[in-house]
Amino acid sequence: MHLSIIIPAFNEQQLILECLRSIQQSVSANPKPGFTHEVIVVDNNSTDKTAELAKQAGAIVVFEPINQIGRARNAGAAVATGDWLLFVDADSLLNPGMVSDILQLVESGRYVGCGSVLNMPGLPWWGNAAMRLWTTLSVTFHWAAGALVVCRTDAFREVGGFNQELFAADEIDLSQLLKKWGRQRGLKFTILTRHPLETSPRKIQLYTGREIAEQLLRVIISPRKTLLNKKKLPIWYDGRR
């Protein structure tokens, strides 16, 4: 098995090295015969030292000039040589237990892919409530959080990858496509729960509860119009770090 680990990154100089270290530690803790990997960082038109730091750390770095999450993920997948793809956000940390679970899932031959539940430390009460709600939806409907999506490369390419018309929720769209692809071949898409992915609570720290509520309300009231318009998704795209 050759695993391509793809990290979309826009102005992530504060967190990219910690993410890369977590990948190296997690992979090193899971030596298996025939298991190899590559790490691809997609510089999504950063204005800081993200690309430079990633290159120094030994990652393959590709450039995607249009600032869009799905487009950055697709750019990484386009150069990937692995038979499986693992997309992880630059503000998230892999752990050895999760990588072990992913490798077991792959070896079983019964899955097209997976996502993971999340651990976001330091949340206020309303943030924890929102996270519990998302976890319930994710596990129930087998929707992957964008922070971690794992899938077979052939399935990813056949379903067309991440939908570049969407500026958010493209991971849910991909989850649905992968589930359909898998059902036609007797394969499942699941959400891993034993070793949650740790991801940064920075959006909760950088935005007020009101800003976040207004953003979510726009998505709920008018999902298509909002998700297709970058300007209506400031929490994803205003660059606040």
MORA-V411467 format. One record per helix or strand of 3 or more residues. SS is the DSSP state (H for helix, E for strand). FROM is the first residue (numbers start at 1). TO is the last residue. If there is no record, write none. Layout:
((SS,FROM,TO) (SS,FROM,TO))
This chain:
((E,2,9) (H,16,28) (E,36,43) (H,50,56) (E,60,63) (H,69,79) (E,84,88) (H,96,108) (E,111,119) (H,125,141) (E,148,152) (H,153,159) (H,170,183) (E,188,199) (H,202,206) (H,209,221) (H,223,227) (H,230,232) (H,234,237))
